[in-house]
Amino acid sequence: MIYVGIAFVIILVFTIYALRKLKRKKADQFPKQWHDLLLKHVDFYSALNTENQKRFQIKMMQFLSEVHVEGIQLELKDLDKVLIAASAVIPVFGFPEWHYSNLSGVLLYPDNFNSDYEFDSKKENRIIAGMIGTGRLEKQMILSKKALYHGFSNENDKRNTAIHEFVHLIDKMDGDTDGVPELIMKHTYTIPWLKLIHKEMEAIHNNKSDIRDYGGTNQAEFFAVASEYFFENPNLMKRKHPELFKMLEHCFQMSPNSYTK
């Protein structure tokens, strides 16, 4: 009976694995013209050597095969897809195998929107540039095209809305969006990380930090804002916040400024 039970478990495991493999759509070939778009608009990519650029391309196409990108009242352009996919890949580039199992679609709006998802210029409180959907929009991400492009127009301003939202998804992979990404953070780092978060948030509240004020909202927003800084201007963070930089290196299993040609 024991052998039958073991055999059943083995069959079940292989069945689940096979079903997961079947569910994943085969990734399309990377369009050659996208290489130039990435070189022009994504500094992270342009700093990679040829081998890592190929790896980045594969990860982009894998993402686009698993997540549907849709334009809302706009026609999707190649650059839209390139920047969205690049935003998804950058924070998980240090992981050999990564799938956003908590995301099925990205909705690209023309501009910022309000809490009712309205983006018409006549609507009030259109201050949201990106968010992770809940309720009927569970497993959906909503991004403003204006904010998406702005995030890659200045690679040194420590801000990138799309990366911010993908970091929230990474944080949420363990079930809670709480600023402690247990899926990618070793347990031994959890307590030091929480202490560091509170220390840095206090500095923000006392106007003694160059980390964006929004990072002082709560732990989840601090993690997302600090991650934007980490990927957008790693050299400055390493100089001004060495402890935080080192902790994020451990978390993301990479250093953005280590991928040089």
Backbone as a ProteinNet text record, in pm:
[ID]
protein_1_A
[PRIMARY]
MIYVGIAFVIILVFTIYALRKLKRKKADQFPKQWHDLLLKHVDFYSALNTENQKRFQIKMMQFLSEVHVEGIQLELKDLDKVLIAASAVIPVFGFPEWHYSNLSGVLLYPDNFNSDYEFDSKKENRIIAGMIGTGRLEKQMILSKKALYHGFSNENDKRNTAIHEFVHLIDKMDGDTDGVPELIMKHTYTIPWLKLIHKEMEAIHNNKSDIRDYGGTNQAEFFAVASEYFFENPNLMKRKHPELFKMLEHCFQMSPNSYTK
[TERTIARY]
82.5	0	86.9	200.2	290.2	344	383.8	438.8	333.8	207.4	97.8	78.4	86.1	69.4	178.3	302.8	417	402.8	363.2	345.4	238.5	131.1	22.2	71	149.6	202.2	293.5	379.9	472.4	394.8	291.6	208.5	138.8	88.4	17.7	110.8	232.1	330	362.4	388.6	421.5	301.4	180.4	59.3	43.4	60.2	49.6	155	278.2	387.4	356.2	303.3	271.1	159.8	59.5	-51.7	-4.3	86	139.9	218.2	294	371.9	280.7	169.3	75.2	4.5	-23	-95.7	-12.8	119.9	205.1	218.3	177.8	185.7	331.5	365.3	501	529.5	642.9	678.1	709.9	670.6	700.6	848.7	893	1030.3	1044.2	1157.1	1182.7	1197.2	1113.9	1124.1	1257.4	1330.3	1463.5	1462	1354.7	1349.1	1333.9	1295.2	1279.6	1414.1	1518	1651.2	1690.1	1666.4	1699.4	1613.1	1486.1	1397.3	1448.8	1492.8	1545.6	1674.8	1762.6	1887.5	1861.9	1760.6	1730	1657.7	1570.1	1481.9	1508.1	1579.9	1596.9	1745.2	1792.8	1933.8	1979.2	1893.4	1926.9	1968	1891.8	1919.7	2046.6	2062.8	2177.5	2309.5	2303.7	2425.3	2464.1	2376.9	2404.7	2499.9	2575.1	2655.3	2564.2	2616.3	2534	2461.9	2532.1	2471.3	2352	2368	2259.9	2145.9	2178.6	2072.9	1983.9	2044.1	1967.4	1877.3	1931.5	1854.2	1738.2	1763.1	1659.2	1547.8	1585.9	1488.7	1399.5	1459.8	1384.8	1285.5	1329.2	1241.3	1125.1	1151.4	1045.9	938.4	982.8	887.8	811.3	876.8	807.5	697	729.1	629.1	510.4	538.4	431.1	349.3	404.7	328.7	233.7	261.4	181.4	85.9	115.2	34	-17.9	-148.2	-210.6	-202.4	-149.5	-139.5	-244	-326.3	-437	-440	-457.6	-470.6	-616.7	-645.4	-781.2	-795.6	-876.5	-895.8	-763.1	-676.6	-553.7	-506.1	-433.8	-378.3	-238.3	-219.2	-89.6	21.5	130.1	247.4	355.4	452.7	562	630.3	652.5	722.9	642.1	509.3	425.9	456.2	454.6	479.9	623.1	716	857.1	879.2	824.4	846	774	654.6	581.5	657.3	699.1	772.4	906.6	975.2	1103.3	1082.6	974.3	943.1	919.5	860.8	835.1	964	1054	1176.6	1282.9	1297.6	1406.9	1413.3	1303.4	1316.7	1337.4	1313.2	1331.8	1443.3	1526.8	1632.1	1734.8	1745.4	1839.7	1793	1669.2	1614.5	1609.1	1672.1	1676.7	1538.6	1444.7	1309.8	1209.1	1128.3	1028.6	901.8	787.7	658.4	567.5	503.3	408.1	274.9	266.7	146.1	26	49.3	-61	-98.6	-62.2	-96.4	-137.5	-252.4	-296.9	-307.9	-316.8	-330.7	-283.7	-238.2	-201.6	-288.9	-360.4	-444.7	-370.7	-344.4	-272.2	-369.9	-378.9	-465.4	-385.1	-450.2	-377.3	-311.4	-376.4	-329.4	-358.6	-327.3	-358	-508.9	-549.5	-691.6	-727.7	-858.2	-902	-938.5	-990.9	-1021.3	-1134.6	-1208.1	-1314.9	-1265.1	-1133	-1067.2	-1107.1	-1140.8	-1178.3	-1057.2	-1031.3	-914.5	-949.2	-1076.2	-1118.1	-1069.2	-1027.2	-970	-1069.1	-1198.8	-1299	-1321.9	-1270.9	-1289.9	-1194.9	-1240	-1160.1	-1070.7	-970.6	-881.2	-811.3	-770.4	-697.1	-549.8	-519	-382.9	-314.4	-385.3	-327.5	-254.7	-128.4	-47.2	-37.9	-60.6	-54.7	-107.9	-165.9	-215.3	-236.9	-239.4	-272.9	-421	-494.7	-638.8	-681.2	-799.9	-859.8	-1004.8	-1069.7	-1209.5	-1224.9	-1309.2	-1332.2	-1208	-1113.4	-989.3	-871	-903	-798.1	-710.1	-580.9	-481	-463.8	-509.6	-490.9	-404.9	-322.7	-247.7	-295.9	-312	-353.6	-239.8	-198.5	-88.8	-129.3	-81.2	-95.6	18.7	-14.5	89.4	182.1	122.4	202.3	306.7	265.1	357	458.4	414.3	503.4	620.1	589.6	694.2	783.2	721.2	799.3	899.6	861.8	950	1079.7	1078.2	1199.2	1262.1	1202.2	1256.3	1370.4	1374.1	1481.8	1524.7	1632.6	1675.5	1740.7	1760	1828	1739.4	1608.1	1519.8	1463.1	1504.2	1463.3	1315	1248.9	1106.1	1076.8	992	946.1	817.6	704.6	573.8	554.6	591.5	568.6	650.9	778.1	860.5	801.1	754.8	689.9	576.8	491.1	375.9	417.9	518.5	564.9	630.6	694.6	750.7	638.3	527.1	410.3	364.3	365.7	325.5	420.7	549.4	648.7	621.8	594	562.3	437.9	342.8	213.9	219.6	328.3	337.9	323.7	355.4	342.5	204.2	114.9	-21.4	-50.6	51.8	32.8	121	60.2	137.8	174.8	287.2	321.6	464.6	532.2	668.7	772.5	728.5	821.1	802.1	877.3	860.7	920.9	847.4	901	945.3	883.5	917.9	1061.1	1111.6	1246.6	1343.7	1293.4	1379.5	1401.5	1526	1556	1505.7	1458.6	1397.3	1490	1620.6	1715.7	1725.4	1678.5	1685.2	1558.5	1454.1	1324.3	1330	1381.4	1385.2	1477.1	1600.7	1685.5	1618.8	1545.5	1478.1	1370.1	1290.8	1184.5	1243.9	1353.4	1419.1	1469.4	1525.6	1577.7	1464.9	1353.5	1237.3	1192.8	1174.7	1125.5	1224.6	1352.1	1455.5	1450.6	1439.8	1436.9	1306.8	1195.6	1067.6	1067.1	1129.4	1139.3	1220	1326.9	1408.7	1327.3	1241.7	1154.7	1061	998.2	902.8	970.3	1099.5	1173.4	1245.8	1211.6	1273.5	1426	1474.1	1617.2	1657.1	1577.6	1606.2	1574.1	1649.4	1619.4	1529.5	1483.5	1386.6	1250.9	1180.9	1053.8	957.6	888.8	797.5	695.2	649.1	546.9	595.4	725.9	782.6	755.3	715.3	683.5	539.6	462.3	319.5	299	363.3	356.1	469.7	482.5	593.3	591.2	471	459.4	505.6	463	502.6	650.9	703.3	847	926.3	887.9	958.9	954.4	837	822	900.8	893.7	963.5	1115.5	1160.4	1303.7	1354.3	1271.5	1310.7	1322.6	1231.7	1243.3	1380.4	1416.2	1544.4	1659.8	1651.1	1753.4	1779.8	1674	1690	1713.9	1664.6	1678.4	1813.6	1859.5	1985.8	2065.3	2112.9	2182.3	2309.6	2385.1	2509.6	2483.6	2378.5	2344.4	2295	2211.3	2162.6	2277.9	2369.2	2482.4	2565.5	2574.2	2652.1	2576.7	2446.6	2369.2	2302.4	2272.9	2203.4	2269.4	2395.4	2468.1	2401.7	2344.9	2280.7	2156.1	2077.2	1955.8	1991.3	2092.5	2136.6	2179.1	2256.3	2303.7	2187.3	2088.2	1972.8	1892.1	1875.5	1801.9	1879.7	2012.4	2094.6	2064.3	2057.3	2025.1	1883.7	1792.8	1651.9	1631.6	1686.2	1666.1	1773.7	1868.9	1976.2	2052.8	2076.5	2149.9	2183.9	2276.6	2305.5	2288.1	2200.8	2175.6	2300.5	2398.9	2518.6	2628.1	2593.5	2693.2	2688.3	2579.3	2564.5	2622.9	2752.4	2818.8	2884.8	2899.3	2958.5	3108.5
-120.8	0	127.1	117.4	233	264.7	158.1	178.4	236.1	190.6	242.7	390.4	427.2	568.1	655.3	605.9	680.9	696.7	589.3	593.9	695.8	698.4	793.3	937.3	964	1099.2	1139.9	1045.7	1074.6	1105.8	1024.8	1047.1	1181.9	1215.5	1342.7	1461.3	1451.9	1560.3	1581.7	1472.2	1482.9	1532.1	1494.6	1540.9	1691.4	1740.5	1884.2	1959.9	1905.9	1970.3	1976.6	1864.6	1857.7	1955.4	1965.7	2057.6	2202	2232.7	2369.1	2401	2304.6	2325.1	2345.3	2270.1	2281.2	2415.6	2467.3	2593.1	2710.6	2696.2	2805.3	2809.1	2918	2935.6	2951.5	2893.1	2905.3	3050.4	3100.5	3239.6	3262.9	3380.1	3417.4	3453.3	3459.2	3501	3649.9	3687.4	3827.7	3907.4	4010.3	4092	4167.7	4154	4213.5	4365	4430.5	4576.2	4624.2	4534.5	4571.7	4594.9	4535.6	4553.6	4701.6	4768.3	4910.5	4994.7	4955.2	5027.3	5015.3	4897.1	4875.5	4954.4	4953.7	5028.2	5177.5	5226.6	5370.3	5411.4	5325.3	5366.9	5302.2	5191.8	5118.8	5107	5192.6	5194.2	5062.7	5000.3	4872.5	4771.6	4767.3	4674	4712.9	4839.8	4884.5	4861.5	4848.6	4824.4	4677.2	4590	4446.7	4406.4	4301.3	4245.9	4165.8	4119.4	4052.1	3929.9	3851.2	3729.5	3763.2	3863.2	3901.2	3972.1	4041	4101.8	3993.1	3884.8	3771.8	3712	3701.4	3647.2	3739.2	3869.4	3969.4	3956.1	3940.3	3925	3802.4	3691.9	3567.8	3586.5	3652.5	3676.7	3768.2	3868.2	3957	3880.6	3796.8	3723.7	3619.6	3561.3	3467.4	3539.1	3659	3739.3	3771	3815.6	3853.1	3733	3613.2	3493.4	3452.3	3499.9	3461.8	3569.9	3694.8	3809	3886.3	3905.9	3978	4128.5	4199.6	4345.7	4405.8	4494.1	4551.2	4703.2	4771.3	4916.2	4955.1	5047.3	5096.1	5233.3	5237.3	5358.7	5410.5	5317.2	5352.3	5228.3	5251.7	5142.3	5110.8	4988.3	4949.2	4961.3	5020.9	5031.1	4935.4	4907.9	4819	4869.9	5000.9	5056.8	5036.7	5040	5014.7	4876.4	4776	4638.1	4621.7	4684.6	4674.6	4729.7	4848.1	4910.4	4836	4783.8	4706.4	4578.2	4506.9	4381.1	4406.2	4513.3	4546.7	4577.1	4645.8	4678.6	4552.7	4451.9	4325	4246.5	4252.9	4171.8	4231.1	4361.1	4425.3	4380.2	4387.1	4349.1	4200.1	4115.7	3970.6	3913.9	4002.4	3957.1	3868.5	3884.3	3804.1	3662.4	3631.1	3497.3	3419.2	3302.4	3224	3190.8	3161.9	3123	3202.8	3281.9	3361.8	3374.1	3356.3	3373.9	3453	3556.8	3634.8	3559.3	3462.3	3379.3	3457.1	3575.8	3656.9	3770.7	3755.3	3856.3	3788.2	3828.8	3772.4	3878.2	4005.2	4108.4	4245.3	4326	4465.8	4553.2	4646.2	4740.9	4873.4	4919	5044.5	5156.2	5254.5	5370.6	5483.3	5574.9	5685.7	5779.5	5797	5896.7	5847.6	5931.4	5897.5	5883.6	5816.7	5788.4	5807.2	5801.9	5816.8	5680.6	5680.8	5555.1	5476.8	5541.5	5472.8	5428.4	5433.5	5392.9	5481.9	5607.6	5702.9	5789.3	5806.5	5883.7	6000	6024.9	6137.3	6267.6	6362	6487.3	6567.9	6541.1	6614.5	6554.5	6435	6368.9	6426.6	6423	6478.2	6371.7	6420.2	6334.8	6227.7	6263.3	6168.3	6172	6115.6	6122.9	5986.4	5880.7	5746.4	5714.2	5678.9	5647.7	5498	5419.9	5274.8	5208.2	5090.5	5018.1	4871	4789.1	4648.3	4635.3	4576.5	4566.1	4470.4	4494.9	4406	4379.5	4285.8	4256.3	4206.4	4273.6	4232.3	4250.1	4326.4	4347.5	4273.5	4170	4087.4	4027.5	4021.5	3971.1	4062.4	4188	4285.9	4400	4455.3	4575.8	4686.4	4804.5	4919.3	5020.9	5063.9	5158.6	5275.8	5391.1	5508.9	5509	5522.7	5526.4	5645.9	5756.6	5875.9	5847.8	5780.2	5748.6	5642.8	5544.9	5440	5500.7	5591.8	5653.6	5744.5	5816	5907.2	5828.6	5708.4	5626.9	5590.9	5586.3	5551.6	5671.9	5789.2	5908.4	5969.4	5940.9	5990.7	5877.7	5811.1	5692.8	5726.5	5855.3	5891.9	5964.8	5968	6043.4	5959	5830.3	5740	5705.5	5726.7	5699.4	5619.4	5516.8	5438.3	5367.2	5420.6	5370.4	5222.2	5179	5039.7	4944.3	4975.4	4892.1	4890	5005	5016.5	4915.2	4906.9	4816.1	4670	4640.3	4501.5	4458.2	4550.9	4518.8	4487.5	4559.4	4527	4383.7	4343.2	4206.1	4103.8	4134	4045.6	4034	4147.2	4151.5	4068.1	4071	4004.5	3853.2	3804.1	3662.6	3569.7	3619.5	3535.1	3548	3625.2	3639.2	3774.1	3847.2	3977.1	4083.5	4198.1	4311.9	4394.1	4358	4417.8	4471.3	4474.8	4526	4423.8	4301.3	4192.5	4080.3	4082.1	3983.1	3848.2	3770.3	3645.3	3546.6	3554.9	3460.6	3478.8	3601.2	3627.3	3669.5	3684.8	3727.7	3612.3	3580.3	3474.2	3512.6	3412.1	3435.4	3511.8	3484.8	3549	3699.8	3747.1	3890.1	3965.1	3892.5	3955.7	4059.1	4021.3	4114.3	4232.9	4211.5	4326.8	4417.6	4355.8	4433.1	4521.8	4467.2	4545	4660.7	4634.4	4739.9	4850.3	4809.9	4906.8	4988.9	4922.5	4992.7	5103.9	5069.9	5168.1	5281.7	5248.6	5351.5	5447.8	5393.8	5477.2	5556	5496.1	5566.8	5683.8	5662.8	5771.9	5887.8	5855.1	5958.8	6036	5964.7	6030.1	6127.3	6080.3	6164.1	6286.9	6275.4	6387.9	6472.5	6448.6	6522.6	6510.6	6390.2	6366.7	6256.3	6240.9	6136.7	6186.9	6138.6	6173.2	6068.2	5970.7	5873.3	5943.2	5919.3	5987.1	5976.7	6087	6094.4	5981.6	5940.3	5835.9	5706.1	5688.6	5571.1	5566.7	5680.9	5685.1	5650.4	5616.7	5586.3	5461.6	5353.2	5226.8	5136.6	5018.3	4928.2	4886.6	4856.6	4810.8	4919.2	5043	5152.3	5184.6	5168	5190.7	5091.8	4965	4863.4	4895.3	4936.9	4967.2	5092.3	5196.5	5321.6	5301.5	5230.2	5203.7	5119.8	5028.9	4944.6	5027.5	5124.5	5216.5	5283.9	5335.5	5403.9	5308.2	5185.3	5083	5053.8	5044.3	5010.6	5133.2	5249.3	5369.3	5438.6	5442.5	5512.1	5436.9	5315.7	5230.8	5292.8	5366	5424.5	5527	5607.5	5707.8	5640.3	5537	5466.9	5400.7	5341.7	5274.1	5373.3	5495.4	5598.2	5657.3	5682.8	5750.3	5654.5	5534.2	5437.6	5299.7	5285.8	5159.8	5038.2	5055.1	4942.9	4897.7	4995	4964.2	4902.4	4955.3	4902.2	4755.7	4725.7	4589	4494.2	4541.1	4457.4	4427.8	4526.4	4505.8	4417.5	4424.6	4332.4	4187.8	4162.2	4027.7	3988.6	4082.8	4057.2	4020.9	4101.8	4081.4	3992.3	3948.6	3859.4	3917	4047.6	4114.4	4256.3	4315.5	4457.4	4518.6	4618.7	4676.5	4726.8	4773.6	4827	4722.4	4593.7	4488.7	4431.4	4461.1	4408.2	4507.6	4506.4	4600.1	4525.2	4594.1	4532.9	4514.2
0	0	0	72	76.8	-61.6	-136.4	-270.9	-364.4	-349	-431.8	-404.5	-274.3	-236.4	-294	-284.7	-339.2	-490.7	-557.8	-703.2	-741.3	-661.9	-689.8	-678.1	-571.8	-550.4	-665.9	-708.4	-819.3	-946.9	-975.5	-1094.6	-1085.6	-965	-945.4	-970.3	-915.4	-933.1	-1080.7	-1153.3	-1295.9	-1377.2	-1335.6	-1405.2	-1389.4	-1265.3	-1239.7	-1318.7	-1319	-1393	-1541.8	-1595.9	-1739.1	-1774.2	-1687.2	-1713.3	-1712.3	-1618.9	-1613.5	-1739.7	-1788.8	-1911	-2030.9	-2032.3	-2143.4	-2143	-2023.2	-2011.3	-2061.4	-2056.7	-2098.9	-2250.2	-2306.2	-2450.3	-2492.1	-2604.7	-2655.6	-2691.1	-2645.9	-2671.2	-2818.4	-2867.9	-3006.2	-3019.2	-3140.5	-3169.3	-3138.3	-3084	-3052.6	-3181.9	-3203.4	-3325.7	-3329.2	-3435.9	-3445.1	-3423.5	-3471.5	-3460.2	-3315.6	-3226.6	-3085.8	-3017.9	-3071.7	-3014.5	-3014.3	-3125.1	-3134.3	-3041	-3025.7	-2934.1	-2790.6	-2755	-2620.6	-2598.6	-2698.5	-2686.7	-2667.9	-2734.6	-2730.8	-2603.5	-2551.9	-2443.1	-2307.1	-2304.1	-2176.9	-2143.4	-2054	-2017.7	-1956.2	-1878.6	-1816.4	-1923.6	-2031.6	-2141.3	-2216.3	-2243.4	-2323	-2249.4	-2115.9	-2037.4	-2034	-2084.7	-2082.1	-2194.4	-2169.6	-2278.6	-2371.5	-2481.9	-2583.8	-2528.7	-2448.8	-2392.2	-2303.4	-2217.3	-2127.3	-2199.8	-2308.7	-2389.6	-2449.5	-2495	-2548.8	-2440.7	-2319.8	-2208.3	-2174.3	-2179.9	-2153.9	-2258.5	-2384.6	-2492.6	-2471.2	-2432.1	-2408.5	-2295.1	-2188.9	-2074.6	-2113.5	-2197.1	-2244.4	-2320.8	-2413	-2496.8	-2416	-2316.3	-2228.5	-2152	-2101.9	-2030.8	-2121	-2242.2	-2334.5	-2381	-2370	-2405.6	-2293	-2172	-2055.5	-2008.9	-2043.5	-1997.5	-2117.9	-2121.7	-2233.6	-2210.5	-2307.3	-2299.6	-2392.1	-2337	-2414.7	-2400.9	-2511	-2508.7	-2492.8	-2404.2	-2381.9	-2447.4	-2551.1	-2632.5	-2687.9	-2721.9	-2792.4	-2868	-2975.2	-3053.4	-3002.5	-2960.7	-2905.9	-3009.6	-2971.6	-3057	-3005.2	-3088.7	-3048	-2921.8	-2914.9	-2799.5	-2671.1	-2680.5	-2562.1	-2505.4	-2592.6	-2549.7	-2498	-2566.5	-2528.5	-2387.4	-2359	-2228.9	-2116.7	-2145.6	-2044.3	-2012.6	-2115.9	-2095	-2026.2	-2064.7	-2001.5	-1853.2	-1821.6	-1681.6	-1599.7	-1663.1	-1595	-1573.3	-1669.9	-1665.5	-1573.1	-1572.9	-1497.8	-1351.2	-1274	-1132.7	-1106.7	-1206.3	-1184.8	-1273	-1327.5	-1417.1	-1345.5	-1215.2	-1139.2	-1110	-1149.8	-1125.3	-1256.4	-1262	-1386	-1440.7	-1351.5	-1394.1	-1313.7	-1381.8	-1309.7	-1394.4	-1328.9	-1394.4	-1300.8	-1353.8	-1274.2	-1270	-1181.3	-1171.8	-1120.1	-1063.3	-1011.8	-1107.5	-1234.7	-1335.6	-1465.2	-1518.6	-1646.5	-1755.9	-1716.4	-1818.5	-1772.1	-1868.7	-1843.3	-1931.2	-1869.7	-1942.4	-1951.1	-2072.1	-2092.1	-2125	-2035.3	-2054	-2119.4	-2188.6	-2251.8	-2151	-2035	-1938.5	-1796.9	-1698.7	-1560.2	-1542	-1435.5	-1414.8	-1267.8	-1238.3	-1099.4	-1040.5	-919.8	-849.9	-914.8	-1004.9	-1079.8	-1217.6	-1237.8	-1362.8	-1480.6	-1452.6	-1557.8	-1592	-1722.4	-1763	-1855.6	-1877.3	-1959.4	-1896.2	-1978.6	-1928.7	-1844.5	-1859.5	-1783.4	-1644.9	-1622.8	-1494.6	-1389.7	-1263.6	-1154.8	-1091.3	-1018.6	-940.2	-1024.3	-1143.7	-1228.9	-1190.3	-1074.4	-1022.1	-1018.4	-1055.3	-1048.6	-1179	-1168.1	-1286.3	-1312	-1207.8	-1221.7	-1096.6	-1112.7	-995.9	-1028.6	-922.8	-934.8	-906.3	-997.6	-982.9	-872.7	-819.5	-720.1	-761.4	-693.4	-724.2	-865.6	-943.9	-1082.2	-1168.8	-1121.3	-1196	-1132.3	-1054.2	-993.8	-1104.2	-1079	-1173.3	-1295.4	-1283.2	-1388.6	-1336.5	-1423	-1391.3	-1483.9	-1430.2	-1510.8	-1509.7	-1626.9	-1639.3	-1728.3	-1694	-1778.8	-1880.2	-2007.7	-2110.9	-2088.8	-2047.3	-2020.9	-1912.7	-1805.1	-1695.6	-1738.2	-1818	-1867.1	-1943.3	-2034.9	-2115.9	-2031.5	-1938.6	-1853.8	-1770.2	-1727.2	-1645.2	-1713.4	-1847.2	-1922.5	-1992.9	-1974.4	-2039.9	-1960.6	-1830.5	-1745.2	-1652.2	-1686.5	-1612.1	-1478.4	-1449	-1325.3	-1225.2	-1249.6	-1159.5	-1045.8	-1039.2	-929.9	-935.1	-1050	-1060.2	-1186.8	-1169.9	-1284.6	-1241.7	-1286.6	-1243.3	-1272.9	-1392.6	-1430.5	-1343.2	-1322.4	-1235	-1093.9	-1047.9	-916.5	-903.1	-1004.9	-998.8	-1008	-1087.6	-1095.9	-964.5	-894.8	-763.6	-664.9	-674.3	-590.7	-617.5	-742.8	-777.3	-716	-720.3	-659.4	-509.6	-448	-305	-273.6	-364.8	-344.3	-368	-423.7	-459.4	-338.9	-218.5	-98.9	-35	-99.3	-49.5	12.8	56.7	121.4	57.1	25.7	-22.7	99.4	162.3	291	297	182.3	181.8	221.2	249.8	284.7	182.8	73.7	-33.2	2.8	78.5	133.5	25.5	-92.2	-198.1	-247	-241.1	-291.9	-181.9	-60.6	49.7	147	173.6	268.2	406.9	480.2	610.4	705.3	696.9	787.9	767	649.6	620.5	662.1	699.3	724.8	836.2	953.1	1066.5	1038.7	988	952.4	848.1	752.7	649.4	710.1	802.8	867.4	948.4	1018	1095.3	1002.5	889.5	793.4	731.4	698.3	643	737.3	865.1	961.3	982.6	979.1	991.7	874.1	752.9	632.7	621.6	663.4	660	757.4	872	970	913.1	839.6	776.2	673.1	599.3	501.3	572.2	680.5	755.1	815.5	845.4	904.8	799.9	671.7	560.9	560.6	595.7	597.7	499.7	395.7	296.9	156.8	59	-79.7	-144.5	-64.9	-114.5	-123.1	-231.2	-256.9	-138.1	-108.2	6.5	9	-108.8	-116.5	-51.9	-43.2	21.2	170.6	226.6	369.1	400	296.9	316.2	400.5	362.3	435.4	385.7	445.8	411.3	265.3	212.1	73.5	-22.7	3.7	-85.3	-70.8	50.4	66.7	-18.3	-12.9	-90.4	-239.7	-288.9	-431	-471	-388	-417.6	-409.3	-306.7	-292.5	-409.4	-457.7	-571.5	-698.3	-717	-830.8	-828.4	-713.8	-692.9	-725	-674.7	-692.8	-839.9	-918.6	-1060.1	-1148.1	-1105.5	-1186.9	-1167	-1042.7	-1016.5	-910	-945.9	-847.6	-790.2	-870.8	-820.8	-711.3	-730.3	-629.2	-501.9	-515.6	-396.8	-322.2	-395.9	-332	-251.2	-300.2	-231.7	-111.8	-129.5	-24.8	73.6	27.5	112.9	99.2	139.1	117.8	181.9	301.5	370	294.9	251.1	175.4	41.1	-24.1	-152.8	-138.9	-36.1	-15.1	11.9	89.2	119.3	-6.7	-93.7	-217.4	-315.1	-309.5	-388.6	-350.6	-220.6	-172.1	-215.8	-204.9	-235.2	-382.1	-471.7	-615.2	-678.6	-595.6	-640.9	-759.7	-750.7	-858.3	-816.7	-889.7	-876	-1014.6	-1029.1	-1161.6	-1232.1	-1155.4	-1221.4	-1240.7	-1220	-1241.4	-1381.6	-1455.8	-1591	-1689.7	-1702.5	-1792.9	-1907.8	-2017.4	-2136.8	-2119.8
[MASK]
+++++++++++++++++++++++++++++++++++++++++++++++++++++++++++++++++++++++++++++++++++++++++++++++++++++++++++++++++++++++++++++++++++++++++++++++++++++++++++++++++++++++++++++++++++++++++++++++++++++++++++++++++++++++++++++++++++++++++++++++++++++++++++++++++++++

